[in-house]
Amino acid sequence: MNSSDSGSIDVETGAKTSGTRYTHAYEGLRSLLLSGSIPPGTRLTEADLTRMFDVSRSTMRTALARLTQEGYVTSEVNRGVRTRSFSAEEAADILEAREILEAALAGKAAERATPAEVEELRRILHEMEEAQSRGDRDAYSQCNRRFHQQMKEAAHQRTLARAYDTLLYPLVMRQYRNLSAQHPRTGSLEEHQAIFLAVVTRNPEAAQAAMRHHVGSARRALLLDKSPEPPVD
């Protein structure tokens, strides 16, 4: 038995899942789903996934059960496990919840962010400005994700953060994204600058309003005249 499986029963017996192998399968598939590389409604087979992540079927089955419970995939009798597909109404509800939670987190960040966290936000914002100036869409997107993650951490509000982390908005955004739309969205950088200014000046109300406007604008742009096609069996 190697050190990574220390304290566990051989996963191939199905008696107990190795924590390391299970984590590898769960986090690997979750990241793959969030990347948007698998279209909504795609059927996932245990055989393919076990080969992809080099784990036993019992380990993969456990990971899929958790991902099903968390809403990343769906499981139906005679249809198997499929990547999650959202109706327009479901998508709107999830994105509206994100808007409310992120606004609350921004308000707390304005109250509780440490000087080091404020400086990190400043650095990220500067990188966003540079990425936009040179037209680097990928770098801008990465900075955008870092900015929102840093805002969440700077809020120091675990209950709000946990609720935010359960939202499936990355899957919604990938399903409904408009590949022909301008990216970054017009006004995105200025909206981030307004959020940052409210945090720097320790103005919770302004931070909440700026974040609500930013996320709300992204939500409206995302769902505008977009109706996804139903998944094909």
Secondary structure as UniProt FT lines:
FT   HELIX           3..5
FT   TURN            6..7
FT   HELIX           11..13
FT   HELIX           19..35
FT   TURN            40..41
FT   STRAND          43..44
FT   HELIX           46..53
FT   HELIX           57..69
FT   TURN            70..71
FT   STRAND          73..76
FT   TURN            77..79
FT   STRAND          80..83
FT   HELIX           88..112
FT   HELIX           115..133
FT   TURN            134..135
FT   HELIX           137..155
FT   HELIX           158..165
FT   HELIX           169..176
FT   TURN            179..180
FT   TURN            186..187
FT   HELIX           188..200
FT   TURN            201..202
FT   HELIX           204..223
FT   TURN            224..225
//
